[in-house]
Amino acid sequence: MSAGAPGPLDLDKLYAARLHAVRARPYLATALFALHTVESRTVPTMAVDRHWRCYVSPAFVARTPVEELAGVWVHEVSHLLRDHHGRSDRVARARGLTGPGERLRMNIAADCEINDDVFGDGLVSPADAVRPGALGLPPGELMEDYLRLFRLGAHTHSMSWLDCGSGADGLARGWDLGPDGAHGLGAQERDAVRFRVAQGIRGRPGSASQGWQRWAEEAFHPPQPWRELLGAAVRSAASGPGAGEDYTYGRPSRRSASVPGAVLPSLRRRPPRVCVVIDTSRSVSDTELGSALLEVAAISRAVGGRRDLVTVLACDAATRVVHPLCRAEGVPLLGGGGTDLRTGFARALRARPGPDVIVVLTDGQTPWPDTRPPCRTVVGLFPRTGGSYDEDDPDYVPDAPPDWARTVEIG
C-alpha cells in the first residue's frame, strides 16, 4: 500500500458506532441492523440506496469519532424509514423538478426534516449536520414544506458536498448496486422493517421524539383503498380545462416543431385545490375524527405536498371553521351537533379560487345537495355495521350519497 493511501474499512469501529446508535435509539434497532454495509471509496461519507444498502467511505470512518458515526447511522436510516426517496420522486413529478441541482435541494430539505429532532439524548450531532435554522427556516416542517421555502444560493454553497445517496433523494448514483444487486431488501421486507420500528415507537412513546411518534402513527395507519380513488379524482381534475398555471421551458411545447428556430414553452399544470369537509357531528366518534385527520395528511401528499392547496372545513349542522392545512394535527374539529353537510358544500364553493376537488369524510347521516357541484366530489364513508342509525327511530336509514359523487368506504 502506498504512503497516504486510505486503509481498509474499519468494520469494528463502524459496528461499534452502530451499537452506540442502538443503545441511544433502541426503537430503531430493527432498521439499523437491517442495513447492509457496502465499502465504497466513491461516496463522500455514508450514503444509502432505496434497497437498504449503506455505502461507507473508509476514510470517513477513519477520521470520524464513534459518537458522531452513531449519529450518521441514525441519520441515514431515517431517510429510508421516512421514504424520502419515494417522496422525492413524487414531488419531482408533481412540481416538474429535474436535474441534480433539484435533487441536492431535496437532500437538503430531507436533512432538515430529520436533523430537526434526531440528535441529543445520547446521540451526538455531527458538526456539519444541516439544520433548518442554518437556512433561516422554521423547525418542525416536512421535506415537502422546506422545498418550497428555499433555493440553492450563497447560503447553501457549503452544502454542495452533501450526498446521502439515492435513498435520500431518489436519484440513482454510479455506486448503487441497483434492484438486482446483492443484499438488497425487497418491498415486503422494507415494509416489515418499518412496521417493526413503528411498533417499537408506539410501545414506548415516551422514548421517541414528537416527529418519530407522528411518523409511527402514520406508518401504523394502513393504506386505505379509497386513497387510490382520490388519487384518480385528483389526476382527473388536474387534467381538466383551466388547471394550467404557468409556462415552463423545462419541457418544450410539441408545437415547437412547427416553428423552426424557436423553442416554445409548454403549459405547466398545477396540482388541484382540494377542500376537505369533515363531518364533526355527534354521530362521528373521536376515533373516526382521528382517522379523518390522517386522511387529510394523505390528501396533502396526494397533491405533491402542497399544503397551501388543501383546505379543511369542520362541519356539523353549520360549517364552524375553515383552515388552510398547516399540520393535520393542528386542525381543530369543532362540532358535536346534528349533521347537514350542505352547509359545508356551500362554504367550500364560495371560496375564491374555488376547489377542483371536494372530499367529504362522513358517516353518511346527512342530507345532500340537490344539484351537482361544479367540481369533482369524493365521499369517504365511515362504516356503520349492526344496530340502527337512530335509537329513537329504528327504521331510519340515511340517504345514500348522490350518483354524481364517487363514494368509497373508509375501513
Secondary structure, DSSP 8 states (H G I E B T S, - for coil): --TT------HHHHHHHHHHHHHH-GGGHHHHHH-EEEE-SSSSSEEE-TTSEEEE-HHHHHHS-HHHHHHHHHHHHHHHHTTHHHHHHHHHHHHT--HHHHHHHHHHHHHHHHHTTSS-SS----TT---GGGGT--SS--HHHHHHH--SSGGGGGGTT----HHHHS---TT---TTSTT---HHHHHHHHHHHHHHHHHSGGGS-HHHHHHHHHHHS---HHHHHHHHHHHHHHTSTT-EEEEESSS--GGGGGSTT----EEEE----EEEEEE-STTS-HHHHHHHHHHHHHHHHHTTT-GGGEEEEEESSSEEEEEE-S-GGG------S---THHHHHHHHHSSS--SEEEEEE-S-S---SS--SSEEEEEE----SS-S-TT-TT-------TTSEEEE--
